[in-house]
Amino acid sequence: MLANQKQPQFHDSVAVIGLRRFGSAVAESLMHLGHEVLGIDEDATRVKLWSDRLTRVAQADSTNVNALRQLGVHELAHAIVGIGGNIEANVLTVLALQEIGVKDIWARAISDKHETILKRLGIQNVINLEATMGERVAHLVTGKMIDFIEFDDGFAIVKTRAPQESVGKTLAQSALRSKHGVTIVGVKSPKTDFTYAKPETSVNSGDLLIIAGETRAVERFAALS
């Protein structure tokens, strides 16, 4: 078991297990957000690669309960299982985390069946990248949406071009919410800062709108652009 020497303050740290593309991207983003990150991977090369970029990195078998305890993972509030290529290792790591008492576990699933297994183990925070990205790409490829994020309860946030009916008017005048059942969160004009939406906010040609609402409603609204 190898680890670099920067010791995290475990009270506000996150363990990221599996430092391939997904796990390393999550770990790096957490660092940028100011969190302390304990990265764990079986591969010595990946551990060395990330040793100077995360708070602490360890080479270890994440399915081994004793190894996780020695690394202090049980003292962390959050753990993210990013292992994607080996379902058995992914599931056994989740079980090991549960055994040592980690309360908040996030786990990557690589298929719907894998997601079902994780949820039956009691993992509520399952990240099914294939399903999520497939739907996201389907929405973006038409060109109607600039970005699309959908939540489990049928709620979505979308960035889309302002429809013609809103151009040259304030949000109060165009009454987009009452007409289309969506909430305008903000407006982004070219070369200007993002503006949180207010009734008096004006919409101009070329503006982008950040909208939120029931998924079908935001899909219909984006189709207007």
ABEGO torsion letter per residue (X at the ends): XBBBABBBBAAABBBBBEABAAAAAAAAAAAAAGBBBBBBBABAAAAAAAAAABABBBBBBAABAAAAAAAGAAABABBBBABAABAAAAAAAAAAAAAAGBABBBBBBABAAAAAAAAAAGBABBBBAAAAAAAAAAAAAAGABABBBBBAAGBBBBBBBBBAAABGBBAAAAGAAAAAGBBBABBBBBGBBBBBBBAABBBBBGBBBBBBEBAAAAAAAAAAX
